[in-house]
């Protein structure tokens, strides 16, 4: 049983368009483009059953929520929730970003580099930390939410809010990784999906199914910044993925579905100007990379042995049901605390992370200017890289989903003070719809 949370940022507002700080004031309103974005998001969700809708009461969010559910068959009215209000940046509200930079240079630098440390003054002269207050607000909302919508009820809940509060909700669910606020991006009317389960200890397990999906908008992929960008793709499906076999370092090729997934990814990325391409040296990611780059025949794919899949050792080729009989306790440990497990005659996830992240950093350092690269690898490899980028640990690999043929986008910072940003995670809309319907596989 799973509680599915659909988190949606409001559509483009008048202040967004003017590059003004909005914060908690209610002057800004949806633009015509923002209204259209909300309508497109509603269309993308029309076939997904929805059990409840919560929204910030600020006009730009409420109007987005109303447009989202207008034509949904569930006919559910949005419920106003004050704990979904945007971050309180009262001293800056209404100012353009350039004005904030000019009038509050030190505070703005803190906001960009260490937002949790930002301190502002209220009208009465008292000081407060906006993001710390917002984090407490997010925790209150989640506590109320889980009292009403327990994972065992198998419900889908729509939450419409703002950039900062939605980030804080995501980070709360991920146990607040260090620097997490600046590690992710949420565009106007983007859809993010988090799956919540309750484990045997009655604690929640969280999986990010997707972040910042903009497939229903134009352009369909988030707009590129001036920084280098990497498209991280998991290889297409194999027969062993479909069967749920642990494949690891056995060189299983793509099946027909996997080839179709790779071609669909290629279609989604055909207008991207790639400068470089890298792939695990195994057959399934190399075949995926070649199919993606059919529209880019001049790009050489550089094989990376460090990106090969985790070595499952004696588990390779086996179904979970076969592993239980000989390694039941070890399999349970793998599913609950993967960082503690030494695969029989295989690797640990820590060993995989060490080689994969070192390779990732080498690839990042090879990019200059605003170059764009393709990297194709495997489930466990991608998960260790993404956990590192999100500020998570190797114990958190189950928190990140990587569907076969999925696309993840990372902006690489060229400023030592700034973190790399996960712009979009596990985008699978090119494979059919907002929900990831790819094979679960053994991992």
ZIZI-V946400 format. One record per residue. N is the residue number from 1. RES is the residue in three letters. PSI is psi in degrees with one decimal (999 if undefined). OMEGA is omega in radians with two decimals (999 if undefined). D_FIRST is the distance of its C-alpha to the first C-alpha in whole Angstrom. Layout:
BEGIN
N:RES:PSI:OMEGA:D_FIRST / N:RES:PSI:OMEGA:D_FIRST
END
This chain:
BEGIN
1:UNK:138.5:-3.03:0 / 2:UNK:139.4:2.93:4 / 3:UNK:118.8:3.14:7 / 4:UNK:121.7:3.08:10 / 5:UNK:125.0:3.04:13 / 6:UNK:109.8:-3.11:16 / 7:UNK:124.8:-3.09:19 / 8:UNK:126.7:3.04:23 / 9:UNK:145.4:3.14:26 / 10:UNK:160.5:3.11:29 / 11:UNK:172.3:-3.12:31 / 12:UNK:127.4:-3.13:35 / 13:UNK:170.6:3.12:37 / 14:UNK:-38.5:3.11:40 / 15:UNK:-37.0:3.05:40 / 16:UNK:-46.5:-3.09:38 / 17:UNK:-34.1:-3.13:41 / 18:UNK:3.1:-3.12:44 / 19:UNK:45.2:3.09:42 / 20:UNK:152.2:3.05:42 / 21:UNK:126.5:-3.12:40 / 22:UNK:-52.7:-3.08:38 / 23:UNK:-134.9:-2.99:36 / 24:UNK:-4.1:-3.11:36 / 25:UNK:160.3:-3.03:39 / 26:UNK:32.8:3.12:38 / 27:UNK:-42.2:-3.12:41 / 28:UNK:145.2:3.13:39 / 29:UNK:164.7:3.13:38 / 30:UNK:136.8:2.98:36 / 31:UNK:171.7:3.05:39 / 32:UNK:-38.4:3.10:39 / 33:UNK:-39.5:3.12:37 / 34:UNK:-37.7:3.09:34 / 35:UNK:-40.3:3.10:34 / 36:UNK:-39.5:3.09:34 / 37:UNK:-44.3:3.14:31 / 38:UNK:-40.2:3.11:29 / 39:UNK:-41.7:3.12:30 / 40:UNK:-39.0:3.09:29 / 41:UNK:-40.7:3.09:26 / 42:UNK:-39.2:3.11:25 / 43:UNK:-39.0:3.14:26 / 44:UNK:-24.6:-3.07:24 / 45:UNK:1.2:-2.96:21 / 46:UNK:-25.7:-3.13:22 / 47:UNK:6.3:3.12:20 / 48:UNK:120.3:3.11:16 / 49:UNK:133.8:-3.14:15 / 50:UNK:131.1:-3.08:15 / 51:UNK:-24.6:3.14:15 / 52:UNK:152.4:3.13:17 / 53:UNK:126.5:3.09:20 / 54:UNK:140.8:-3.13:21 / 55:UNK:150.4:2.91:24 / 56:UNK:144.1:3.13:27 / 57:UNK:-8.5:3.12:30 / 58:UNK:141.4:-2.96:33 / 59:UNK:-43.3:-3.06:34 / 60:UNK:-31.5:3.09:33 / 61:UNK:-45.4:-3.11:29 / 62:UNK:-43.7:3.13:30 / 63:UNK:-33.7:3.04:32 / 64:UNK:-45.6:-3.14:29 / 65:UNK:-43.8:-3.13:26 / 66:UNK:-39.5:3.13:28 / 67:UNK:-37.1:-3.14:29 / 68:UNK:-44.5:-3.01:26 / 69:UNK:-2.5:-3.01:25 / 70:UNK:-43.1:-3.09:28 / 71:UNK:15.6:3.14:27 / 72:UNK:135.0:-3.09:24 / 73:UNK:-20.5:-3.12:23 / 74:UNK:-23.1:3.10:21 / 75:UNK:51.3:-3.10:24 / 76:UNK:134.2:3.10:22 / 77:UNK:137.1:3.11:25 / 78:UNK:139.4:3.06:24 / 79:UNK:130.3:-3.12:24 / 80:UNK:136.4:-3.10:27 / 81:UNK:110.7:-3.10:26 / 82:UNK:-24.4:3.12:28 / 83:UNK:4.8:2.98:26 / 84:UNK:8.6:3.05:26 / 85:UNK:153.1:-3.14:29 / 86:UNK:166.5:3.12:31 / 87:UNK:142.8:-3.13:33 / 88:UNK:101.3:3.09:36 / 89:UNK:45.6:-2.97:39 / 90:UNK:-45.0:-3.12:41 / 91:UNK:-20.7:-3.10:44 / 92:UNK:-12.6:-3.01:43 / 93:UNK:131.0:3.14:42 / 94:UNK:-17.8:3.13:44 / 95:UNK:148.5:3.00:46 / 96:UNK:161.3:3.12:45 / 97:UNK:-39.6:3.12:44 / 98:UNK:-36.8:3.11:48 / 99:UNK:-39.2:3.09:49 / 100:UNK:-44.2:3.11:46 / 101:UNK:-40.9:-3.08:47 / 102:UNK:-42.5:-3.04:51 / 103:UNK:-24.3:-3.11:51 / 104:UNK:59.0:-2.99:48 / 105:UNK:-42.8:-3.11:49 / 106:UNK:-43.3:3.14:48 / 107:UNK:-38.3:3.14:45 / 108:UNK:-38.5:3.10:43 / 109:UNK:-41.0:3.07:44 / 110:UNK:-42.3:3.14:41 / 111:UNK:-40.6:-3.12:39 / 112:UNK:-38.8:-3.01:39 / 113:UNK:-35.6:-3.09:39 / 114:UNK:68.0:-3.02:37 / 115:UNK:-30.0:3.11:36 / 116:UNK:-22.5:-3.10:34 / 117:UNK:-5.1:-3.11:38 / 118:UNK:130.6:3.07:39 / 119:UNK:129.6:3.10:41 / 120:UNK:167.3:-3.14:43 / 121:UNK:135.9:3.04:45 / 122:UNK:173.3:3.14:45 / 123:UNK:-30.6:-3.13:47 / 124:UNK:3.2:3.10:48 / 125:UNK:-7.6:3.13:49 / 126:UNK:150.0:-3.12:46 / 127:UNK:155.2:3.09:44 / 128:UNK:158.3:3.13:40 / 129:UNK:104.7:-3.00:37 / 130:UNK:-44.4:-3.06:35 / 131:UNK:-34.3:3.07:32 / 132:UNK:-41.7:3.09:32 / 133:UNK:-40.2:-3.13:32 / 134:UNK:-36.0:3.10:29 / 135:UNK:-40.5:3.08:27 / 136:UNK:-37.5:3.09:27 / 137:UNK:-43.2:3.11:27 / 138:UNK:-40.4:3.13:24 / 139:UNK:-39.5:3.10:22 / 140:UNK:-43.8:-3.13:23 / 141:UNK:-44.5:-3.11:21 / 142:UNK:-38.1:3.11:18 / 143:UNK:-44.3:3.11:19 / 144:UNK:-41.6:-3.11:19 / 145:UNK:-45.7:-3.07:16 / 146:UNK:-21.6:3.05:14 / 147:UNK:-32.9:-3.10:16 / 148:UNK:-41.2:-3.04:15 / 149:UNK:82.6:3.12:12 / 150:UNK:145.3:3.13:9 / 151:UNK:-31.7:-3.10:6 / 152:UNK:-16.4:-3.12:5 / 153:UNK:-11.9:3.05:7 / 154:UNK:50.8:-3.06:5 / 155:UNK:165.2:3.01:9 / 156:UNK:124.9:-3.07:11 / 157:UNK:132.0:3.13:14 / 158:UNK:128.8:-3.13:17 / 159:UNK:118.8:-3.13:20 / 160:UNK:124.1:-3.10:23 / 161:UNK:-144.6:-3.00:26 / 162:UNK:169.7:-3.06:28 / 163:UNK:-57.1:-3.01:29 / 164:UNK:-43.1:-3.11:29 / 165:UNK:-37.5:3.12:26 / 166:UNK:-38.5:3.06:24 / 167:UNK:-43.5:-3.14:25 / 168:UNK:-36.3:3.07:25 / 169:UNK:-45.9:3.14:21 / 170:UNK:-44.3:-3.09:20 / 171:UNK:-35.9:3.06:22 / 172:UNK:-43.3:3.14:21 / 173:UNK:-25.6:3.13:18 / 174:UNK:11.5:-3.14:19 / 175:UNK:34.4:2.96:21 / 176:UNK:67.2:3.08:24 / 177:UNK:148.1:-3.09:26 / 178:UNK:127.8:3.10:30 / 179:UNK:14.8:-2.99:31 / 180:UNK:-28.2:-3.06:28 / 181:UNK:-35.4:-3.12:29 / 182:UNK:7.7:-3.11:32 / 183:UNK:-10.8:-3.10:29 / 184:UNK:162.7:3.14:27 / 185:UNK:143.7:3.08:29 / 186:UNK:113.1:3.14:27 / 187:UNK:162.0:3.07:29 / 188:UNK:130.9:3.13:30 / 189:UNK:16.6:3.04:27 / 190:UNK:156.2:3.14:25 / 191:UNK:126.3:3.05:22 / 192:UNK:141.7:-3.07:19 / 193:UNK:126.2:3.06:16 / 194:UNK:133.1:3.14:14 / 195:UNK:128.1:-3.07:10 / 196:UNK:124.2:3.07:9 / 197:UNK:156.7:3.08:7 / 198:UNK:124.9:-3.12:8 / 199:UNK:-175.6:-3.04:10 / 200:UNK:-22.9:3.12:12 / 201:UNK:9.3:-3.13:15 / 202:UNK:19.1:3.01:13 / 203:UNK:153.7:-3.09:14 / 204:UNK:141.2:2.98:12 / 205:UNK:131.9:-3.06:11 / 206:UNK:135.5:3.02:13 / 207:UNK:127.3:3.01:13 / 208:UNK:108.4:3.06:16 / 209:UNK:-40.6:3.08:15 / 210:UNK:154.5:3.05:19 / 211:UNK:135.7:2.97:21 / 212:UNK:48.9:3.07:24 / 213:UNK:122.1:-3.13:24 / 214:UNK:24.6:-3.07:27 / 215:UNK:-25.5:-3.11:27 / 216:UNK:-4.2:-3.06:28 / 217:UNK:-179.3:3.03:31 / 218:UNK:124.8:-0.07:34 / 219:UNK:163.5:-3.05:35 / 220:UNK:-21.8:3.07:31 / 221:UNK:146.4:3.13:31 / 222:UNK:142.0:-3.10:32 / 223:UNK:138.7:-3.10:36 / 224:UNK:141.0:3.03:37 / 225:UNK:-169.9:3.12:39 / 226:UNK:-6.1:-3.10:42 / 227:UNK:162.6:3.01:41 / 228:UNK:150.1:-3.11:40 / 229:UNK:139.0:3.08:36 / 230:UNK:131.1:2.99:34 / 231:UNK:109.8:-3.14:32 / 232:UNK:119.4:-3.05:30 / 233:UNK:138.6:2.96:28 / 234:UNK:143.2:-3.14:26 / 235:UNK:159.8:3.10:28 / 236:UNK:174.5:-3.05:27 / 237:UNK:145.9:2.96:25 / 238:UNK:168.8:3.07:27 / 239:UNK:-34.2:3.14:27 / 240:UNK:-33.7:2.99:25 / 241:UNK:-46.2:-3.10:22 / 242:UNK:-38.4:-3.10:22 / 243:UNK:-14.4:-3.09:22 / 244:UNK:27.3:3.11:20 / 245:UNK:144.6:3.03:23 / 246:UNK:114.2:-3.08:24 / 247:UNK:-36.4:3.07:27 / 248:UNK:-123.3:-3.04:28 / 249:UNK:10.9:2.96:32 / 250:UNK:131.8:-2.91:33 / 251:UNK:72.4:-3.11:34 / 252:UNK:131.7:-3.13:32 / 253:UNK:170.1:3.04:33 / 254:UNK:148.0:2.94:31 / 255:UNK:-174.5:-3.08:30 / 256:UNK:-40.9:3.10:31 / 257:UNK:-42.2:3.13:28 / 258:UNK:-39.9:3.10:28 / 259:UNK:-39.1:3.09:32 / 260:UNK:-38.7:3.10:30 / 261:UNK:-43.1:3.13:28 / 262:UNK:-40.4:3.11:31 / 263:UNK:-36.7:3.08:33 / 264:UNK:-39.2:3.06:31 / 265:UNK:-41.0:3.10:30 / 266:UNK:-40.7:3.11:34 / 267:UNK:-42.0:3.14:34 / 268:UNK:-28.1:-3.06:32 / 269:UNK:11.5:-3.00:35 / 270:UNK:-25.1:-3.13:38 / 271:UNK:0.9:3.10:39 / 272:UNK:134.3:3.11:39 / 273:UNK:91.2:-3.14:42 / 274:UNK:140.3:3.07:41 / 275:UNK:-30.4:-3.09:43 / 276:UNK:159.6:3.10:42 / 277:UNK:140.9:-3.12:39 / 278:UNK:147.0:3.13:38 / 279:UNK:148.7:2.86:36 / 280:UNK:146.3:-3.09:35 / 281:UNK:-2.1:-3.13:38 / 282:UNK:161.6:-3.00:35 / 283:UNK:-45.8:-3.01:36 / 284:UNK:-41.9:3.07:32 / 285:UNK:-34.7:3.13:32 / 286:UNK:-42.2:3.11:36 / 287:UNK:-39.5:3.09:36 / 288:UNK:-46.7:-3.12:33 / 289:UNK:-42.7:-3.13:35 / 290:UNK:-40.3:3.13:38 / 291:UNK:-37.5:3.10:36 / 292:UNK:-37.9:-3.03:35 / 293:UNK:16.8:3.10:39 / 294:UNK:-33.5:3.13:41 / 295:UNK:0.1:-3.11:42 / 296:UNK:62.7:-2.99:43 / 297:UNK:-17.4:-3.10:45 / 298:UNK:-10.1:-3.09:47 / 299:UNK:123.0:3.09:44 / 300:UNK:134.1:3.10:45 / 301:UNK:117.9:-3.11:41 / 302:UNK:120.1:-3.13:42 / 303:UNK:137.9:-3.14:40 / 304:UNK:105.0:-3.13:39 / 305:UNK:-26.5:-3.10:38 / 306:UNK:-12.4:-3.12:36 / 307:UNK:8.5:3.11:34 / 308:UNK:158.0:-3.04:33 / 309:UNK:161.5:3.09:29 / 310:UNK:139.6:3.05:29 / 311:UNK:108.6:3.14:31 / 312:UNK:-2.7:3.09:28 / 313:UNK:-126.6:-3.07:31 / 314:UNK:-10.3:3.11:31 / 315:UNK:-15.4:-3.03:27 / 316:UNK:133.2:-3.10:29 / 317:UNK:-3.9:-3.05:28 / 318:UNK:151.1:2.99:26 / 319:UNK:159.7:3.10:23 / 320:UNK:-39.5:-3.13:20 / 321:UNK:-31.3:3.11:21 / 322:UNK:-32.7:-3.13:24 / 323:UNK:-35.3:-3.10:24 / 324:UNK:-38.4:-3.04:22 / 325:UNK:-32.3:-3.10:25 / 326:UNK:-26.6:-3.06:28 / 327:UNK:43.9:-3.04:26 / 328:UNK:-48.0:-3.10:23 / 329:UNK:-37.9:-3.14:23 / 330:UNK:-38.0:3.11:24 / 331:UNK:-41.6:3.09:21 / 332:UNK:-42.4:3.10:19 / 333:UNK:-40.4:3.11:21 / 334:UNK:-38.2:-3.11:21 / 335:UNK:-24.1:-3.08:17 / 336:UNK:-35.6:-3.12:17 / 337:UNK:70.5:-3.00:21 / 338:UNK:-28.0:-3.10:22 / 339:UNK:-11.9:-3.11:25 / 340:UNK:-5.4:-2.93:26 / 341:UNK:129.3:2.93:26 / 342:UNK:112.6:3.12:29 / 343:UNK:137.0:3.14:29 / 344:UNK:114.9:-3.07:31 / 345:UNK:23.5:-3.11:34 / 346:UNK:-150.9:-3.06:32 / 347:UNK:170.2:2.90:31 / 348:UNK:158.6:3.10:29 / 349:UNK:-27.9:3.10:27 / 350:UNK:-38.0:3.09:30 / 351:UNK:-40.5:3.10:33 / 352:UNK:-45.8:-3.12:31 / 353:UNK:-40.5:-3.12:30 / 354:UNK:-48.0:-3.10:34 / 355:UNK:-38.1:-3.09:35 / 356:UNK:-44.2:-3.10:33 / 357:UNK:-36.9:3.07:33 / 358:UNK:-42.0:3.10:37 / 359:UNK:-42.3:3.11:37 / 360:UNK:-45.9:-3.13:35 / 361:UNK:-35.4:3.10:38 / 362:UNK:-42.4:3.11:41 / 363:UNK:-45.3:3.14:39 / 364:UNK:-43.0:-3.11:39 / 365:UNK:-17.8:3.13:43 / 366:UNK:-10.7:-3.12:44 / 367:UNK:138.5:3.13:43 / 368:UNK:162.1:3.12:46 / 369:UNK:-127.9:3.11:46 / 370:UNK:39.5:-3.12:43 / 371:UNK:155.9:3.13:43 / 372:UNK:131.9:-3.10:40 / 373:UNK:153.3:2.99:38 / 374:UNK:133.3:3.04:36 / 375:UNK:124.6:3.13:34 / 376:UNK:126.4:-3.12:32 / 377:UNK:-146.3:-2.94:30 / 378:UNK:173.5:-3.09:27 / 379:UNK:-62.2:-3.07:23 / 380:UNK:-39.4:3.14:24 / 381:UNK:-51.0:3.13:27 / 382:UNK:-39.4:-3.10:26 / 383:UNK:-39.3:3.13:23 / 384:UNK:-38.5:3.10:26 / 385:UNK:-45.3:-3.10:28 / 386:UNK:-37.2:3.06:26 / 387:UNK:-41.9:3.11:25 / 388:UNK:-43.6:-3.13:28 / 389:UNK:-32.1:-3.12:29 / 390:UNK:-2.9:-3.10:26 / 391:UNK:15.3:3.11:28 / 392:UNK:174.9:3.14:25 / 393:UNK:175.3:3.12:26 / 394:UNK:-17.6:3.08:25 / 395:UNK:-10.3:-3.02:22 / 396:UNK:15.2:-3.03:20 / 397:UNK:-27.6:-3.14:20 / 398:UNK:-10.5:3.11:16 / 399:UNK:-11.1:-3.04:16 / 400:UNK:126.5:3.11:18 / 401:UNK:139.7:3.04:17 / 402:UNK:97.0:3.14:20 / 403:UNK:154.1:3.06:20 / 404:UNK:128.5:3.14:23 / 405:UNK:8.5:-3.14:26 / 406:UNK:156.3:-3.13:24 / 407:UNK:130.1:3.04:27 / 408:UNK:139.8:-3.06:27 / 409:UNK:130.8:3.13:30 / 410:UNK:130.8:3.01:31 / 411:UNK:126.0:-3.08:34 / 412:UNK:119.1:-3.11:37 / 413:UNK:140.1:3.04:39 / 414:UNK:6.4:3.11:42 / 415:UNK:122.7:-3.09:43 / 416:UNK:-23.3:-3.14:43 / 417:UNK:-14.8:-3.07:41 / 418:UNK:146.6:3.10:39 / 419:UNK:154.7:2.95:35 / 420:UNK:150.6:-3.04:34 / 421:UNK:128.7:2.98:31 / 422:UNK:100.2:-3.03:28 / 423:UNK:-34.8:-3.10:29 / 424:UNK:134.3:-3.07:26 / 425:UNK:129.8:3.05:23 / 426:UNK:53.3:3.06:22 / 427:UNK:117.1:-3.13:23 / 428:UNK:15.0:-3.08:22 / 429:UNK:-24.9:3.08:24 / 430:UNK:-11.5:3.11:27 / 431:UNK:-0.9:3.06:24 / 432:UNK:90.3:3.01:23 / 433:UNK:170.0:-3.10:21 / 434:UNK:-36.1:-3.10:20 / 435:UNK:137.3:3.07:16 / 436:UNK:114.7:-3.13:17 / 437:UNK:17.7:-3.12:17 / 438:UNK:163.7:-3.13:19 / 439:UNK:141.7:3.13:18 / 440:UNK:-38.1:-3.10:16 / 441:UNK:-179.8:-3.08:19 / 442:UNK:-32.8:3.11:19 / 443:UNK:999:999:19
END
